[in-house]
Amino acid sequence: MATLACFCGATCPSLPSSSSSSSSSVQPRIRLLPGLRHVSLRTASRGRVSASSTPFSIPDFGKVGWHRREGNASILSFGATAGTGEERSDGATGGNGGDVSEKISAMLPLVVVATGVAALSYPATFSWVSKEYYAPALGGIMLSIGIKLSIDDFALAFQRPVPLSVGYIAQYALKPLLGLLIAKAFRMPSTFYAGFILTCCVAGAQLSSYASYLSKGDVALSILLTSSSTISSVVVTPLLTGLLIGSVVPVDGVAMSKSILQVVLLPVALGLLLNTYAKAVVNIIQPIMPFVAMICTALCIGSPLAINRSKILSSQGFHLLFPILTFHLVAFTIGYWFSKLPFWRQDEPVSRTISLCTGMQSSTLAGLLATQFLGSSSQAVPAACSVVIMAITGLSLASFWGNGSRIRDILHPSIPRTCADASS
């Protein structure tokens, strides 16, 4: 009897292959992971499988958790067949271009941390960036997301209503309430209060998709959550901000919606249209977009840190780090266990993804909105600090999961690890 290698390194028996050389009308089905449902075996000689309920193509049986999206919809080209020259289903070929793009994207967390250090150590590095540059910079980040999307991605939302709804509730209901409670508990000063609450009310971060990839989570779900929360932020973010801080700082919800529409929705829509109707243009600009997104992210983070360096390094600014760190750590925890509740108990890869999407938000968008609508550049400081802390904590958690560690091993060290529960 043949065996299949699970991503945990163990081997599980597979169904016996048919002795007939002709194609059978009934294909054998194999259950590999809870998150991948049933997988149908096509041809053993090619060593490829296709998921009947997910849009993934799996390079080999030993890397079940490292998903590669079919088509051209993966934001960070996760798991692409870089360097092999293998033709994908969308007609593109994996090669050095995809490999370079993936390496540049993988450097983003390091750039985030380096930007924070440089802005606080040498403020002149980023103090020249005025708030007029924030909108074009954020637009560049959103365009890099849009050119990776397709119409089919949004059609997938109707096929996965439960995990998308759970993740959406965690992002836009639990996270803002958590931020409000933490701000009250830490007695956050008015200098940063409104900016902190605004940071808790924005869409999910692009970086969360990379973290989901590292954690062996559900990358497709992460991309869909990021896309849907980003698009709906035109309405939801101004509404939440007005409800939570309208009594503290006047918020022009209509003007904020127009700003989000201009710097978020229009670039994403432009990228989507280019990817749908102008593939030749996308093929030209796509290799440089991760680099553009990296530069734009550095500008949006570094400027408020450099301009408000004295406030950040003061005792008041030092105390700001504790509520931000607490917010992210608790958000990761709530996102994970919220998805595990009995009435919509989700599989482990989905829970990891919802956890990361809950704890990682588009703080660059919050920084832009804070400078435009909250009346003081200091209100953008919580968003800038959040980006750095979010990157460190989120990617550390993703690496913890990606290296095979499990939360249950910490809570119950005596539970044996088996192939059946290797994904939990």
Secondary structure, 3 states (H helix, E strand, C coil): CCEEECCCCCEEECCCCCCCCCCCCCCCEEECCHHHCEEEEEECCCCEEEECCCCEEECCHHHCCCCEECCCCCCCCCCCCCCCCCECCCCCECCHHHHHHHHHHHCHHHHHHHHHHHHHHCHHHCCCCCHHHHHHHHHHHHHHHHCCCCHHHHHHHHHCHHHHHHHHHHHHHHHHHHHHHHHHHCCCCHHHHHHHHHHCCCCECCHHHHHHHHCCCCHHHHHHHHHHHHHHHHHHHHHHHHHHHCCCCCCCHHHHHHHHHHHHHHHHHHHHHHHHHCHHHHHHHHHHHHHHHHHHHHHHHHHHHHHCHHHHCCHHHHHHHHHHHHHHHHHHHHHHHHCCCHHHCCCHHHHHHHHHHHHCECHHHHHHHHHHHCCCHHHHHHHHHHHHHHHHHHHHHHHHHHCCCCHHHHHCCCCCCCHHHCCC
